[in-house]
């Protein structure tokens, strides 16, 4: 039986960022990831956008950690050679009826402290994005784009250099809280050659993303449920990748449940259209009943009228960990807290977008909760 100061369950971008943060302060840090590599799930199956903080309720964790995360993420990528582009973005109103929503976004962003926001007219927007059609747009200069995969690799590498033990193909099967420790039972490896290991941890941090409700339940906290929402993407064929220069978003239409199907020019020069947002039953279902390309064209055409079906190919999909069930609008906040019933546990639940942008700030916010456990 091994012992540890800290066991982090889940090796996505937030788990890796937290491992990097706490390994600088404590020894015997274990990061357990059930997939073959860190960051294989939601962390790298997204748009790779560095969000600014314009969408989130003022005072919420999402607002605070996104605005802070935006700044330090740009700094981290520049300092560590993570491919990124601080390009800014446009949020476009394609009709006069959408202008009040655009103005509301501006107000929310200003309240949250997002710098440099301004609403511009059609002519100004088209100077920036000649192929985009709109009646007005909001410029968001602090937004950007990064390589999510390279970010996760960089964070994991730094965590390991600081002494963290990163164990992949490590599936946590049981958590047994005791008076001063939590016994963590793990299956390591691929069937049929798995090995069972047990770790006695002084602190367990639930960073399991889509499966964070399952990990919380192992600790006896069954009051949370993750509702998986699949987002699908298309990619423009090579000779159409320059239809958009940077990032173009629609005005959200459904009370913040999704930011809408947007246009993303990646750091590699490809153009993505997506994501969609549909509730699914299976947290591992990335491919069944994929939407036709025609649906992506329909959603993007108000912004990009020249887009045609033959311009796109189906690309990857990702699954987000929503706390709100089907049919309920709005946007749930991040949940980051000491477990009230298990004093040695820290829970991170509902860590969807802007989790990538906020990952370094989330690690900063969570580390003092870990310190409360260990001190």
N, C-alpha and C positions, 0 to 999 in steps of 0.2 A: 504494500500500500504506500503510495506517494503522499506527500503533504505539500500544500501550497498556501501562500498568502491569499492569492486571488485566482479564481477560475472564471474566465469569460466564455460564455456559451454563445458561439456564433462568430464566424470569421468574415463577416461582410465589412464594408468600409467603416462602419461605426465601431464594430468590434476591434478592427485593426487599429483605428485611431485611438481607441481607449487603451488597448494593449501598449501602444507607443507611449501614451501619456503616463500610465501608472507604472510601467517598467522603469521610467526615469526616477521613480520615488521608492519603489518596493522591489524586493527580489521575489523569486518563486512565483512568477506570473505565468499562468497557462492559458492559452487561447485554443479552444476546442472547436473545430469546424468539421461538420459531417460530410461535406463534399470533398472531392479530390484536391481542390485548390481553394484558396480564400477568394471571396468575392464573386463566386460563380452564379449567385442568384440575383436578387434585385439590384445589387450594387453595380453591376456591369450591364444589366439589361434595361437601360434607360436612355434618355437623350444626352446625358453627359453635360447638362446645362449647369452653370454656376448661377444660381438664382440670386435675386437682389433683395427680396423681402417685401414686394408690393402687394402680395395677395393675402397676407395673414393678419388675423385679428390683432389690433394693437395691444401690446402687453402680453400676448401669448408667448409660450416657449418657441413656437415656430417663428414668430416675428423676431424675437430677440436673438435667437440662435442663428437664424438665417442671415440677418444683417451683420452680426459679428462674424459668422462663418464665411460670408462672402469676402470680407476683407482679408481674413487670415488665409483663406483658401487660395486667393490670387497670390499672396505672398509665399505660401508654401510651394505652390507649383513653380513659381519663378526660382525659388531658392534650391529646389530639389530636381529640377529638370523634368518635371511632369509636363507632357505636351498640353498646352492650353492656349487660349486666345481671348484676351479681354476685349471682346468685340462690341459689347452692348447688344440691345435688341429693340425691336419695335413691337408694340402691342397695337393692333390696328382695329379701327371701327370701320366696318364695311357698309354701314348705313347710318343715317342720322339718328335712328332709334337707339343705336349703341353708344352714342356720345355720352349720355349721362353715366353709363357704366364705366366708360373710360375715365371720366372725371372723378368718379368714386374711387377707382384704383389709384389715381393720382393723389387723392386726399389720404387714402390709407398708406400709400408709400411714404408720403411726406410725414405723416404721424409716426411711422415706424423709423424715421430717420434715414431713409434711402436717399442718397445725394443725387443731384443733377437731373431729376425728373422734369420733363416738360411735354406738353401736348403741342403737336405741330400739325400744319395743314397738309393737304394731299400733295401739293407740289414739293414741299420739303421732304415728306416721306419718300416720294418717288425719286428724289435725288439720291437717297440712300439705297433704296431698293426699287430699281426701275420697273421691274415686272410685277410688283405688288399693286393691287388696287385697293383703295380705301378712301374714306371721306376725311379722316383725321387719324392720327396715331400718337402714341406716347413713346418718347425715347427713354430708354432705361440704360444709361451708360455703364453702370457697374455690373451688368450681366455679362456672362462669358460662356465659354465652352472648354471642356477638358477631356482628356482620355481617362475614363473611369477605371479601366483595367490597369493603366500605368499608375494611377493614384493609389489603388489598393496595393499593388506590388511595392510601391515606395513606402507606404505606411507599415506594411508587414515587415519589410526589410529593416526599417528603423526600429521597430519593436523588437525584432530578433537581436539586432546589434546592441540594444539596451538590456538584453538578458531574458526577454520573454521566450517561452517555449511554445511554438506554434505547431499544433498537432492536427493534421488533416485526416480525413476518413475516420473521424472520431465522433461517434454518435452517442450523445448522452441519453441513457435509458432510464435513469432513476436519480432522484435527488432526495436525500434523507437528512433533514435538519436535526441537529443535536443541540445540546446546551451552548456549545461554543464553536462548533464547526458544522459544515454541511458535507455529508458523504456523497460524492459524485461518482456514479457508476457509468462507465464508458465502454462501448464496443469499438475497438479500433481495427481498421482493415476492412476488406471486402469479403462477403460470404463466399465460400464456407470457411474461410481462413481467419475469421475475426478472433480477436483476443479480448478478454474482459479485463479491465483495469479499474481500480478504485483510487480516488484522490480525496483526501481530507482537506477541505478548503476552509479558510477563515472567512472568506467572502466570495460569494458567487454573484456574477453580474449577468443578467439575462439580456443578451444582444442577439437573440435568435430570429429577428425579423419576422418573416411569414409564420414562423413556428413559435413566436414568443408567447402566444397564449398557451401552447402546449407545455412549454417550459415553466410558465407561471403556475399552471395546474399541477405540475410535479412538486411544486413547493407548497401546494395546498391552496393557492389563490386561483379559484375557478370563476372569478367574476369578470373575466375578459374574454372576448372572442375576436379573432381576426377574420375579416371577410375578404377573401382574395379577389382582386380585380385585375384582370389581364389587360395589358395595353399592347397593341400590335403596331408594327411599323412597316412602311414601305420605303424602298430606296430608289432614288431616281437613277435611270440609266446614265452612263458616263457622260454622254454628250448633252445631257440636260442638268447636270449637277450645278451649273452656274446660273440657273434660274433665280436662285436666292443667294445673296452674298454672306449673310450672317444668320441671325435668329429673327423669326417673325412669328408672333403669337396672335391668336384671335382674342377678342374680349370674352372672358368666361361667361357661359350662358346659364349655368345651373347652380347658382348659389355656392360656388367654390368647390363643388364635388370633384371637378376635373378642370384643368387649365385649358382644355380643348386640344383638338388636333392641330399641331403647329409644324413649322418648317425649320429644320435645324441643319445648318452647314457645319459638319463635324471638323475636328482638327485635321482629319485626313483628306478633307476636300469633298467628301461625299455629301449628298443631300438626303435627309430623312424627312418623311412625312408621317406624323403620328405623335403620340400614341392615341389609340382609341381607349375606351374604358368600359369593360363589361365584367360583371360579377360571374365568377365560375365556382364550381363546387370543389374541384381538386386543386390543391396548392401546387401540384407538380404538372399541371396541364398547360403546356405552352403551345400546343399545336392543333388540337382538335377544333373543327368548325371555324377555321380561319376566315376572316372577312374577305370578300372579293376586292380586287384592286379598285373596282368601280366605286366602292364606298369611300375609299381614301380620296379619290378624285372629287367626289361629291362634297366632301367636307372641306377640302382645301381650295376648291374653285372660287369661292367668294373672295379669297385673298389673292389667289394666283390663277386668274381666268384662263391663261394659256395652257394650263396643265391638262394633259391627255392620258388616257389609260395606258397607251403604249409607252409613256414616259416613265412608268414605274414598274418595279418588281417587288414581290413580297420579300420582306426582310425578317428580322428576329421579333420576338415578343418578350415581354417581361410581366411579372406579377407583383402588384403592390399590396402592402399589408394595411388595408383599410379597417378602421374601427367602427365605421358606420355601415349598417346593413343596407341591402337593396331598397330603393325607394325613399331613403332618408337623405335629404339634401344637406348642404353645409360641409364644413371642414373640421374634423376632430383635431385636437391639439396633440403634440407629443406627450406621452406619459413617461416621466422619469422620476423615480421615487424609491425610497427605502421601503421594503415590504413591511407593512405594519404588523404582520404576524410572524415573520421570520427575520429577526434583526440582522442576520448575516447576509441577507440578500438585497440586491439592488435591481429593480425592474426597469427595462426600457421596452415599452409596448407601443405599437402603432407608429413605428419609425419609417414612415413613407417619405415622399418628397415634402420638404427639401432636405432630406437626410444626407444626401451626397454633399451638397453645399455646406451643410451645417456640421458635418462629421467631426471636424477638429474642435468646433465650439461645443458640440455635445460632449466630447471627451473632456474638455475643460470643466464643463458643468457637472459631469458625473464623478470626476475624480474626488471632489470633497465628500460626496456621499460614501464613496469607498473608504475614504480616510475616517469617517465617522464609525464605520464598522470596525476598522482595524485598530483604532485608538482606544 
